[in-house]
């Protein structure tokens, strides 16, 4: 019998080729740590939302026995159970589970739980899959999305009623479901065909979700290519690509480039490094010793654990601080919070004690650090004056690069520290993020957020050490980059 799961349908609606690849070439799939972390967080949100409808029964998940889940659901309905978690159905060629299925005097209500802070269009198609699977078996009174209220601030016990919002999307779901029935049949045919679909890359590769077969589908592209051009809108990139403009040579001949894009293309084609010493000196003239090279790491979570915390609020939990004296002496300070407690006050106290009273505070893309300090000042009024006094001292190390004081062909249109560092210091193992256990801010965020659930103390210690090593490299990288600019 032709049956597709909800996840297969959603994948196929975004890209038929992705559905085919997931079936026939799963080894080409690349799931990022970010996606895995989001899935884990989504699971905890779903479990918490069940408290909106207490007293329900959970259908046991059986990966290789979906028929068992369906029969278990039917048994619960026949027993008169009014609330079922992960109720599972098969109908109209669709297999789907419902986060919360609840019955009242009007009939059955579908509730799908999302970690988003708004109801997105894609959720309607998602819920329409569930509706198709169930509609011929039960009287569906409504279809609803439960999502996170990011205006809620926790004080005291977690208020489930305030944390979540509920929106009725029944009318939209019914409108979509009629067309979806035909699409499901088409997608099943595509999934089972022997020939790989010829879909080209396009905006659908990242909307509504980033595709996990992106590397496979882009393997034909040269490096670098039109998609590396600095601040060129996605729509324009695909427009040029579809017109046959792929390489830098083709871009130079065929399209109008802005100043930064011209420099990007010319430095790469000629393999030269652009240096404007006047612009670099204009930046270095603003820097005062001692220099405090400073970097925050933050985490955000859907479910606030601490008083005064909102869903998805950026919570600083760590910093690294390298201090360079005019003599050339360099010292290092660092802070990493206990993951079981609100980190903000302890972090603010340590930061204020360790940052020198004078001199420049250097960050990379300083708006992030400044925003966190402003938030700390609101949350900690006793420290407000001292915290806000730090802000005028900030200097942004990204400035001489964005102003084109220095441009290396290996930047490839990016001014992130992860692009600048290996270009300025190639093959230096001391400065290679890829050698680290934790390689970027997203990994640091997800790793720290998951620490409270980790019982193994030896593993906990190892992870904390990895966090310190990662954050330390962020500020040491700034030291190396700035002093390279000073040499120039």
C-alpha positions as CSV (number, residue, x, y, z in Angstrom):
1,X,0.0,0.0,0.0
2,X,1.2,3.5,-0.8
3,X,1.9,5.2,2.5
4,X,4.3,8.1,3.3
5,X,5.1,9.5,6.7
6,X,4.5,13.1,7.6
7,X,8.2,13.8,7.6
8,X,8.6,12.2,4.1
9,X,5.8,14.3,2.7
10,X,7.2,17.6,4.2
11,X,10.6,16.7,2.7
12,X,9.1,16.0,-0.7
13,X,7.0,19.1,-0.7
14,X,10.1,21.2,-0.2
15,X,12.1,19.2,-2.8
16,X,11.2,16.0,-4.6
17,X,14.9,15.2,-5.1
18,X,15.5,15.3,-1.4
19,X,12.8,12.7,-0.8
20,X,14.3,10.5,-3.4
21,X,17.8,10.9,-2.0
22,X,16.7,10.1,1.5
23,X,15.3,6.8,0.2
24,X,18.0,5.8,-2.3
25,X,21.2,7.6,-1.2
26,X,20.9,8.1,2.6
27,X,24.7,8.0,2.9
28,X,24.8,11.4,1.3
29,X,22.8,13.0,4.0
30,X,24.6,15.4,6.4
31,X,22.8,16.2,9.7
32,X,24.3,19.2,11.5
33,X,24.8,19.4,15.2
34,X,22.5,22.4,15.2
35,X,19.6,20.3,13.8
36,X,20.3,17.5,16.3
37,X,20.2,20.1,19.1
38,X,17.0,21.6,17.8
39,X,15.4,18.2,17.7
40,X,16.3,17.5,21.3
41,X,15.0,20.8,22.4
42,X,11.8,20.3,20.5
43,X,11.2,17.0,22.3
44,X,11.4,18.6,25.7
45,X,9.0,21.4,24.6
46,X,6.5,18.8,23.4
47,X,6.7,16.9,26.7
48,X,6.2,20.1,28.7
49,X,3.2,21.2,26.5
50,X,1.4,17.9,27.5
51,X,0.8,19.6,30.9
52,X,-1.7,21.8,29.1
53,X,-3.8,18.7,28.8
54,X,-2.9,16.6,31.9
55,X,-3.9,13.0,32.5
56,X,-3.4,11.7,29.0
57,X,-1.8,8.5,27.9
58,X,1.4,8.3,25.8
59,X,1.5,6.0,22.8
60,X,4.7,3.9,22.9
61,X,7.1,4.7,20.0
62,X,8.0,1.6,18.0
63,X,10.3,2.6,15.1
64,X,10.0,-0.7,13.2
65,X,6.3,-1.4,14.2
66,X,4.2,1.6,13.1
67,X,1.1,-0.7,12.9
68,X,1.5,-1.4,16.6
69,X,1.4,2.4,17.4
70,X,-1.8,2.8,15.3
71,X,-3.5,-0.2,17.0
72,X,-2.4,1.1,20.4
73,X,-4.0,4.5,19.6
74,X,-7.3,2.8,18.5
75,X,-7.4,0.8,21.7
76,X,-7.0,3.9,23.8
77,X,-9.9,5.6,21.9
78,X,-12.1,2.6,22.3
79,X,-11.3,2.6,26.0
80,X,-12.7,6.1,26.3
81,X,-9.4,7.9,26.8
82,X,-10.0,11.6,26.1
83,X,-6.3,12.8,25.9
84,X,-3.6,10.9,24.0
85,X,0.0,12.0,23.5
86,X,1.6,10.9,20.2
87,X,-1.6,9.4,18.9
88,X,-0.7,7.7,15.6
89,X,-2.9,7.1,12.5
90,X,-2.7,5.9,9.0
91,X,-5.1,7.1,6.4
92,X,-5.3,8.6,2.8
93,X,-1.8,7.3,2.2
94,X,-0.4,9.3,5.1
95,X,1.2,8.0,8.4
96,X,1.3,10.6,11.1
97,X,1.5,11.1,14.9
98,X,-0.1,13.9,16.8
99,X,1.6,15.6,19.7
100,X,-1.6,16.0,21.6
101,X,-5.1,14.6,20.7
102,X,-7.8,15.8,23.0
103,X,-11.6,15.1,23.0
104,X,-14.4,17.3,24.4
105,X,-18.1,17.8,23.7
106,X,-17.4,19.1,20.1
107,X,-15.2,16.3,19.0
108,X,-11.5,15.6,18.7
109,X,-8.9,18.4,18.7
110,X,-5.4,18.1,17.1
111,X,-2.6,20.1,18.8
112,X,0.8,20.2,17.2
113,X,3.6,21.6,19.4
114,X,6.3,23.8,17.8
115,X,9.4,25.4,19.4
116,X,8.8,28.5,17.2
117,X,7.7,31.8,18.6
118,X,5.2,32.3,15.7
119,X,2.9,30.2,13.5
120,X,4.7,29.7,10.2
121,X,3.0,28.9,6.9
122,X,4.8,25.5,6.8
123,X,3.0,24.5,10.0
124,X,-0.3,24.4,8.0
125,X,1.0,21.8,5.6
126,X,2.5,19.9,8.5
127,X,-0.8,19.8,10.3
128,X,-2.6,19.0,7.0
129,X,-0.7,15.7,6.9
130,X,-2.0,14.8,10.3
131,X,-5.5,15.9,9.3
132,X,-5.5,13.6,6.2
133,X,-4.3,10.7,8.3
134,X,-7.1,11.1,10.8
135,X,-10.1,12.8,9.2
136,X,-11.8,9.6,8.0
137,X,-11.5,7.9,11.4
138,X,-12.5,10.6,13.9
139,X,-14.7,13.7,14.0
140,X,-12.1,16.5,14.0
141,X,-13.4,19.6,15.7
142,X,-10.2,21.7,15.3
143,X,-6.6,21.7,14.4
144,X,-4.3,23.9,16.5
145,X,-0.7,25.0,16.8
146,X,0.9,25.3,20.3
147,X,3.9,27.6,20.1
148,X,6.3,29.5,22.5
149,X,5.4,32.9,23.9
150,X,8.6,34.9,23.8
151,X,7.1,37.8,25.7
152,X,6.8,35.6,28.8
153,X,9.4,36.2,31.5
154,X,9.7,33.6,34.2
155,X,9.4,34.6,37.9
156,X,9.0,31.7,40.4
157,X,7.5,28.5,39.1
158,X,7.2,28.0,35.4
159,X,3.8,29.1,34.2
160,X,2.8,26.7,31.5
161,X,-0.3,28.8,30.5
162,X,1.9,31.8,30.0
163,X,4.8,30.0,28.3
164,X,2.6,28.7,25.4
165,X,0.2,30.3,22.9
166,X,-2.4,28.3,21.0
167,X,-3.7,29.2,17.5
168,X,-6.6,27.6,15.7
169,X,-5.6,26.9,12.1
170,X,-8.5,24.6,11.1
171,X,-9.7,26.6,8.1
172,X,-6.3,26.9,6.6
173,X,-5.6,23.2,7.1
174,X,-8.8,22.1,5.4
175,X,-8.0,24.4,2.4
176,X,-4.5,22.8,2.0
177,X,-5.6,19.2,2.7
178,X,-7.6,18.8,-0.5
179,X,-4.6,19.6,-2.8
180,X,-2.3,17.6,-0.5
181,X,-4.1,14.4,-1.2
182,X,-3.1,14.5,-4.9
183,X,0.5,15.6,-4.0
184,X,0.9,12.6,-1.6
185,X,0.2,10.2,-4.5
186,X,2.7,12.0,-6.7
187,X,5.4,12.0,-4.0
188,X,5.0,8.3,-3.5
189,X,5.6,7.7,-7.2
190,X,8.7,9.9,-7.1
191,X,10.0,8.1,-4.0
192,X,9.8,4.7,-5.6
193,X,11.1,5.5,-9.1
194,X,14.5,4.2,-10.0
195,X,15.8,7.4,-11.6
196,X,17.1,10.3,-9.6
197,X,15.0,13.5,-10.1
198,X,16.7,16.3,-12.0
199,X,15.7,19.2,-9.7
200,X,18.3,21.9,-9.8
201,X,19.4,23.9,-6.7
202,X,17.3,26.9,-5.8
203,X,15.7,28.9,-3.0
204,X,13.9,25.7,-1.9
205,X,17.3,24.4,-0.7
206,X,17.0,26.5,2.4
207,X,13.3,27.2,2.7
208,X,11.4,26.4,4.8
209,X,14.3,24.3,6.2
210,X,18.0,23.9,5.3
211,X,18.3,20.7,3.2
212,X,20.6,18.0,4.5
213,X,21.6,17.0,1.0
214,X,23.0,20.4,0.1
215,X,26.6,19.3,-0.2
216,X,25.6,16.5,-2.6
217,X,23.5,18.7,-4.8
218,X,26.2,21.4,-5.0
219,X,29.1,19.1,-5.7
220,X,29.2,20.4,-9.3
221,X,29.9,24.0,-8.3
222,X,33.5,25.3,-8.5
223,X,35.1,26.9,-5.5
224,X,34.6,29.8,-5.1
225,X,31.5,30.6,-7.0
226,X,28.6,33.1,-7.4
227,X,27.2,32.0,-4.0
228,X,30.3,33.3,-2.2
229,X,29.8,36.9,-3.4
230,X,29.6,39.3,-0.4
231,X,26.1,40.4,0.6
232,X,24.5,39.4,-2.7
233,X,20.8,38.6,-2.0
234,X,19.9,34.9,-2.3
235,X,17.4,35.6,-5.0
236,X,20.0,37.4,-7.1
237,X,22.5,34.6,-6.6
238,X,20.1,32.0,-8.0
239,X,19.0,34.3,-10.7
240,X,22.6,34.7,-11.9
241,X,23.3,31.0,-11.5
242,X,20.3,30.1,-13.6
243,X,21.6,32.5,-16.3
244,X,24.9,30.6,-16.4
245,X,26.9,33.0,-14.2
246,X,28.7,30.6,-11.8
247,X,32.4,31.5,-11.6
248,X,34.1,34.7,-10.5
249,X,35.4,35.2,-14.1
250,X,31.8,35.1,-15.4
251,X,30.6,37.4,-12.6
252,X,33.2,40.0,-13.4
253,X,32.1,40.0,-17.1
254,X,28.4,39.7,-16.7
255,X,27.1,41.5,-13.6
256,X,27.5,44.8,-11.8
257,X,29.5,44.3,-8.7
258,X,29.8,46.7,-5.7
259,X,33.1,47.9,-4.3
260,X,33.6,44.9,-1.9
261,X,32.5,42.4,-4.5
262,X,34.9,43.8,-7.1
263,X,37.8,43.6,-4.6
264,X,36.7,40.0,-3.6
265,X,36.7,38.9,-7.3
266,X,39.9,40.7,-8.3
267,X,42.0,39.6,-5.3
268,X,41.0,36.0,-6.0
269,X,41.5,36.0,-9.7
270,X,44.9,37.7,-9.4
271,X,45.8,35.8,-6.1
272,X,46.9,39.0,-4.4
273,X,46.2,40.4,-0.9
274,X,44.8,43.9,-0.8
275,X,46.3,46.1,2.0
276,X,45.4,49.8,2.6
277,X,47.8,50.9,5.3
278,X,46.0,54.2,5.9
279,X,42.8,52.5,6.8
280,X,44.5,50.1,9.0
281,X,46.4,52.9,10.8
282,X,43.2,54.9,11.2
283,X,41.9,51.9,13.2
284,X,45.0,51.2,15.2
285,X,45.2,54.9,16.2
286,X,41.9,54.5,18.1
287,X,43.2,51.6,20.2
288,X,44.4,52.4,23.7
289,X,46.5,50.1,26.0
290,X,45.9,48.0,27.9
291,X,43.9,46.2,25.3
292,X,41.2,43.8,26.7
293,X,40.4,41.3,24.0
294,X,36.9,40.1,25.0
295,X,34.4,37.5,23.8
296,X,31.1,36.1,25.3
297,X,29.6,32.7,24.7
298,X,25.8,32.5,25.2
299,X,23.1,29.9,25.2
300,X,19.4,30.2,24.6
301,X,16.6,27.8,25.4
302,X,12.9,27.7,24.7
303,X,12.0,26.9,28.3
304,X,13.4,29.5,30.7
305,X,15.0,27.9,33.8
306,X,15.8,31.1,35.8
307,X,14.0,34.1,37.2
308,X,14.0,37.1,34.8
309,X,14.7,34.8,31.8
310,X,12.6,34.8,28.6
311,X,12.3,32.0,26.0
312,X,15.3,32.1,23.6
313,X,16.9,35.0,25.5
314,X,20.7,35.1,24.9
315,X,22.2,34.1,28.2
316,X,25.9,34.8,28.6
317,X,27.6,31.9,30.5
318,X,31.2,32.3,29.6
319,X,33.9,34.8,28.5
320,X,37.5,34.8,27.6
321,X,39.7,37.8,28.2
322,X,43.2,38.4,26.9
323,X,44.9,41.5,28.3
324,X,47.8,43.0,26.3
325,X,49.9,45.7,28.0
326,X,51.9,48.3,26.1
327,X,55.0,46.4,27.0
328,X,53.8,43.5,25.0
329,X,53.0,41.3,28.1
330,X,49.8,39.3,27.6
331,X,47.8,37.6,30.4
332,X,44.6,35.6,30.1
333,X,41.4,35.5,32.3
334,X,38.4,33.3,31.8
335,X,35.0,32.5,33.3
336,X,32.7,29.5,32.8
337,X,29.5,29.4,34.8
338,X,28.0,26.4,36.7
339,X,25.4,25.2,34.3
340,X,22.9,24.5,37.1
341,X,22.6,28.1,38.2
342,X,21.7,31.4,36.6
343,X,25.1,32.6,35.3
344,X,24.5,36.3,34.9
345,X,25.4,37.8,38.3
346,X,28.6,35.7,38.8
347,X,29.7,36.4,35.2
348,X,29.1,40.2,35.6
349,X,31.0,40.3,38.9
350,X,34.0,38.4,37.5
351,X,34.0,40.5,34.3
352,X,33.9,43.8,36.1
353,X,36.7,42.6,38.4
354,X,39.0,41.3,35.6
355,X,38.6,43.9,32.8
356,X,41.1,46.7,33.4
357,X,39.7,50.1,34.4
358,X,41.3,51.8,31.4
359,X,42.2,51.0,27.8
360,X,40.2,49.6,24.8
361,X,37.9,46.6,25.0
362,X,38.3,44.8,21.7
363,X,35.6,42.5,20.4
364,X,34.9,41.0,17.0
365,X,31.5,42.2,15.8
366,X,31.1,44.2,19.0
367,X,27.3,44.7,18.8
368,X,26.8,41.2,20.2
369,X,28.9,41.8,23.3
370,X,27.5,45.3,23.8
371,X,23.9,44.0,23.6
372,X,24.6,41.4,26.2
373,X,26.2,44.0,28.6
374,X,23.1,46.2,28.2
375,X,20.8,43.3,29.1
376,X,23.0,42.5,32.1
377,X,22.7,46.1,33.2
378,X,18.9,45.9,33.1
379,X,18.8,42.6,34.9
380,X,21.4,43.7,37.6
381,X,20.6,47.3,38.5
382,X,23.2,47.3,41.3
383,X,25.9,46.8,38.6
384,X,24.2,49.0,35.9
385,X,26.6,52.0,36.1
386,X,29.8,49.9,36.0
387,X,28.5,47.7,33.2
388,X,27.3,50.6,31.0
389,X,30.7,52.4,31.6
390,X,32.3,49.5,29.6
391,X,30.4,50.2,26.4
392,X,32.1,53.5,25.2
393,X,35.5,51.7,25.5
394,X,34.6,49.0,22.9
395,X,36.6,48.8,19.6
396,X,35.4,46.5,16.9
397,X,38.2,44.4,15.2
398,X,35.9,43.7,12.2
399,X,36.1,47.4,11.3
400,X,39.4,47.5,9.3
401,X,38.3,44.4,7.3
402,X,34.8,45.7,6.5
403,X,36.3,49.0,5.5
404,X,38.6,47.1,3.2
405,X,41.9,47.9,5.0
406,X,42.8,44.3,4.5
407,X,41.3,41.7,2.1
408,X,42.7,38.3,1.4
409,X,41.5,36.2,-1.5
410,X,40.7,33.3,0.9
411,X,38.1,35.4,2.7
412,X,35.6,34.3,0.0
413,X,33.1,37.1,0.8
414,X,33.1,36.5,4.6
415,X,34.4,38.8,7.3
416,X,33.9,36.3,10.1
417,X,36.8,35.5,12.4
418,X,36.6,31.9,11.2
419,X,37.3,33.1,7.6
420,X,39.9,35.8,8.5
421,X,42.1,33.7,10.8
422,X,43.1,30.8,8.5
423,X,43.6,33.3,5.6
424,X,46.0,35.4,7.7
425,X,47.7,32.5,9.4
426,X,47.4,29.5,7.1
427,X,48.4,26.0,8.3
428,X,49.0,27.2,11.9
429,X,47.7,24.3,14.2
430,X,47.6,26.7,17.2
431,X,45.0,28.7,15.4
432,X,42.9,26.0,13.8
433,X,39.3,25.7,15.1
434,X,39.0,22.4,13.3
435,X,41.4,20.8,15.7
436,X,39.1,21.5,18.7
437,X,36.3,19.4,20.2
438,X,34.0,22.5,20.1
439,X,34.5,24.4,16.8
440,X,32.0,27.2,16.8
441,X,29.6,29.3,18.9
442,X,26.6,27.1,18.0
443,X,28.3,24.0,19.2
444,X,29.3,25.8,22.4
445,X,25.7,27.0,22.9
446,X,24.1,23.5,22.4
447,X,26.8,21.8,24.5
448,X,26.4,24.0,27.5
449,X,22.6,24.0,27.3
450,X,22.7,20.2,27.4
451,X,25.1,19.9,30.4
452,X,22.5,19.9,33.2
453,X,21.1,16.6,31.8
454,X,24.6,15.0,31.8
455,X,25.1,12.6,34.7
456,X,28.6,11.4,33.9
457,X,30.9,13.8,35.9
458,X,34.1,12.8,34.0
459,X,32.4,13.6,30.7
460,X,31.0,16.9,32.2
461,X,34.6,17.9,33.2
462,X,35.9,17.1,29.7
463,X,33.2,19.2,28.1
464,X,33.8,22.1,30.3
465,X,37.5,22.0,29.5
466,X,36.6,21.9,25.8
467,X,34.4,25.0,26.2
468,X,37.3,26.9,27.9
469,X,39.7,25.9,25.1
470,X,37.3,27.1,22.4
471,X,36.5,30.4,23.9
472,X,40.2,31.1,24.7
473,X,41.0,30.6,21.0
474,X,38.4,33.3,20.1
475,X,40.2,36.0,22.0
476,X,43.7,34.7,21.2
477,X,42.7,34.9,17.6
478,X,41.9,38.5,18.1
479,X,45.3,39.1,19.6
480,X,47.1,37.5,16.7
481,X,44.9,39.3,14.1
482,X,45.3,42.8,15.7
483,X,49.1,42.4,16.0
484,X,49.3,41.3,12.4
485,X,47.5,44.5,11.5
486,X,49.9,46.5,13.6
487,X,52.8,45.0,11.8
488,X,51.3,46.1,8.5
